[in-house]
């Protein structure tokens, strides 16, 4: 049986860092014609400076052993802000949580990766539905448009987000719909281990912001009346990577 995700949809993208020099295909080098006045000697050649690599990318690939070693590094890809998650290890799971969360065990990531800085919004997912349609997969449509909590509505072939909810995180999305959205963005869904590492880090924090609960750091039923809030509205609740 397929289940709809009740938590925010987060898209992840594996890191692919390339240092590339580009030029236009029609560029041509034109040498000036010599003149009678050009009698000056050419200056001595100078050393070509070596390109400097971004320190954050170097550290991300080398890996870290504690959250404090990392300063959040954010880049924008196709208009979407993403946080870089460096290579490293952490203790996954919990001895105090659900049965399937134990025993705690070490998980390591040899390569860094990128993850969306914010949850996917209704507006972004609505644009995706406008392009791809609300297809059926796994016995359910990608988006539960008939659900009472749905904020994206269909008007013929057009999808519109309810006014005031454009920048709220999308819900009522199946796993298949989430996967299709990520693939359409050129990425993929993060694995559960990647998501947990991006949230907890090598320190294996209980919450993204630390080990103590803080009501102002999250949106939940107890402080929101069961309603969502705009993405990024709880800046004190971000994780060690800034997401």
C-alpha positions in Angstrom: 0.0 0.0 0.0 1.3 3.4 -0.9 1.4 6.1 1.7 1.4 9.8 1.3 4.2 11.8 2.8 3.0 14.0 5.7 6.4 15.6 6.2 8.1 18.2 3.9 9.4 17.1 0.6 13.2 17.6 0.3 15.1 17.1 -2.9 18.7 16.0 -2.9 21.4 16.1 -5.5 24.7 14.3 -5.5 27.7 16.6 -5.7 29.5 16.9 -9.0 32.2 19.6 -8.8 34.0 20.4 -12.0 36.5 23.3 -12.6 35.8 24.2 -16.2 37.0 27.0 -18.4 34.6 28.1 -21.0 34.6 30.3 -24.1 32.3 31.0 -27.0 32.7 28.8 -30.1 33.1 31.8 -32.4 35.9 33.5 -30.5 39.0 34.1 -32.5 42.3 35.6 -31.5 43.4 38.4 -33.8 47.0 39.5 -33.8 47.7 43.2 -34.5 49.6 44.2 -37.6 53.1 45.5 -36.9 53.7 49.2 -37.5 56.8 51.3 -37.9 56.3 52.8 -34.5 56.0 49.5 -32.6 59.7 49.3 -31.7 59.2 48.6 -28.0 60.5 45.2 -26.8 58.0 42.7 -25.4 57.9 42.6 -21.6 59.3 39.5 -20.0 56.8 36.7 -19.5 55.2 36.3 -16.1 54.2 33.1 -14.3 50.6 32.0 -14.9 48.8 32.0 -11.6 47.5 28.6 -10.5 43.7 28.5 -10.1 42.7 28.4 -6.5 40.2 25.8 -5.3 37.3 26.8 -3.2 38.3 26.0 0.5 34.7 24.8 1.3 34.7 22.3 -1.6 38.2 21.0 -0.6 37.1 20.5 3.0 33.8 18.9 1.9 35.7 16.3 -0.2 38.3 15.7 2.5 35.6 15.1 5.1 35.0 16.2 8.7 34.7 14.6 12.1 32.5 17.1 14.0 29.8 19.6 13.2 31.9 22.5 14.5 34.4 21.9 11.7 31.8 22.9 9.0 30.6 26.4 8.1 27.4 26.2 6.0 28.1 26.6 2.3 25.1 27.6 0.1 25.0 27.7 -3.7 22.1 28.4 -6.1 21.4 25.9 -8.9 18.7 26.8 -11.5 17.1 29.2 -9.0 17.1 26.8 -6.1 19.3 27.3 -3.0 21.1 24.1 -1.9 23.4 23.3 1.0 26.6 21.4 0.6 26.9 18.4 2.9 30.5 17.4 3.5 31.8 13.8 3.6 32.0 12.2 7.0 30.5 9.7 9.4 27.8 9.7 12.0 26.0 7.3 14.3 22.7 6.6 12.7 19.6 5.6 14.6 18.5 5.9 18.3 18.3 3.6 21.3 15.3 5.5 22.6 13.2 5.8 19.4 11.1 3.3 17.5 12.2 -0.4 17.3 13.4 -0.1 13.7 15.8 2.8 14.7 18.1 0.6 16.8 20.7 -0.4 17.2 22.7 2.7 16.5 25.4 2.1 13.9 28.0 4.1 12.1 27.3 5.3 8.6 29.9 7.0 6.5 29.7 9.1 3.3 32.9 9.1 1.2 31.6 11.8 -1.1 29.9 15.2 -0.3 26.4 15.9 -1.7 24.0 18.8 -2.1 20.5 19.0 -0.5 17.8 21.6 -0.9 18.1 24.4 1.6 14.3 24.6 2.1 11.4 22.2 1.7 9.7 22.1 -1.7 7.0 24.7 -1.8 3.4 24.4 -3.1 4.3 26.8 -5.9 7.3 24.7 -7.1 5.3 21.5 -7.0 2.4 23.2 -8.7 4.7 24.2 -11.6 5.8 20.6 -11.8 2.3 19.4 -12.0 1.6 21.9 -14.8 4.4 20.4 -16.8 4.1 16.7 -16.0 0.4 16.3 -14.9 -0.8 14.4 -11.9 0.1 11.0 -13.1 -0.8 7.7 -11.4 1.9 5.5 -10.1 1.9 2.8 -7.4 -1.9 2.9 -7.4 -2.2 6.6 -6.4 -1.8 9.9 -8.2 1.4 11.7 -7.4 -0.5 14.5 -5.7 -3.6 14.0 -3.5 -5.6 16.9 -5.0 -8.8 15.7 -3.4 -7.4 15.6 0.1 -8.7 18.3 2.5 -5.2 19.5 3.2 -4.2 19.9 -0.4 -3.3 23.5 -1.3 -2.8 23.0 -5.1 -5.9 23.0 -7.2 -6.6 22.0 -10.8 -8.5 24.3 -13.1 -8.7 22.4 -16.4 -5.1 21.8 -17.4 -3.8 24.6 -15.1 -2.6 24.1 -11.5 -2.9 26.9 -9.1 -1.8 27.2 -5.5 -4.3 28.7 -3.0 -3.5 32.3 -2.2 -1.2 32.7 0.8 0.2 29.2 0.6 2.6 29.6 -2.3 5.7 29.5 -0.1 4.4 26.8 2.3 5.9 23.3 2.1 3.9 20.9 -0.1 2.2 17.9 1.4 -0.1 15.2 0.2 2.6 13.9 -2.2 3.3 10.2 -2.7 6.8 8.8 -2.7 6.5 8.3 -6.4 5.4 11.9 -6.9 8.4 13.1 -4.8 10.8 11.0 -6.9 9.3 12.2 -10.2 9.7 15.8 -9.0 13.3 15.4 -8.0 14.1 13.7 -11.3 12.5 16.6 -13.2 14.8 19.0 -11.4 17.9 16.9 -12.4 18.3 15.4 -8.9 16.9 12.6 -6.8 15.4 12.0 -3.5 18.0 11.7 -0.7 18.3 8.4 1.0 17.1 8.1 4.6 20.7 8.0 5.7 21.6 11.1 3.7 18.6 13.0 5.1 19.5 12.0 8.7 23.2 12.9 8.3 22.3 16.3 6.8 20.0 16.8 9.9 22.3 15.5 12.7 25.9 15.5 11.4 28.9 13.7 12.8 27.8 14.8 16.3 24.6 12.8 15.8 22.4 15.5 17.4 19.0 14.7 18.6 17.5 17.6 16.8 18.9 19.6 13.8 19.7 22.5 16.1 21.0 20.6 19.1 20.1 18.0 21.8 17.5 20.0 23.6 13.9 20.6 22.4 13.1 24.1 21.4 9.5 24.9 20.4 10.5 28.1 18.5 12.7 26.1 16.2 10.0 24.0 14.5 6.5 24.1 13.2 4.3 21.4 14.8 0.7 20.9 15.7 1.2 22.3 19.2 2.3 25.8 18.0 0.6 26.1 14.6 -2.9 24.8 15.0 -2.1 22.0 12.6 -1.2 24.5 9.8 2.0 24.8 7.8 4.2 27.9 7.7 6.3 29.5 5.0 9.6 27.7 4.4 12.5 29.3 6.1 10.3 30.9 8.8 12.2 29.1 11.6 15.9 30.1 11.0 16.9 28.9 14.5 15.9 25.4 13.6 18.3 24.8 10.7 20.8 22.0 10.9 24.6 22.2 10.9 24.7 22.5 7.1 22.2 25.4 7.1 19.2 23.5 5.7 
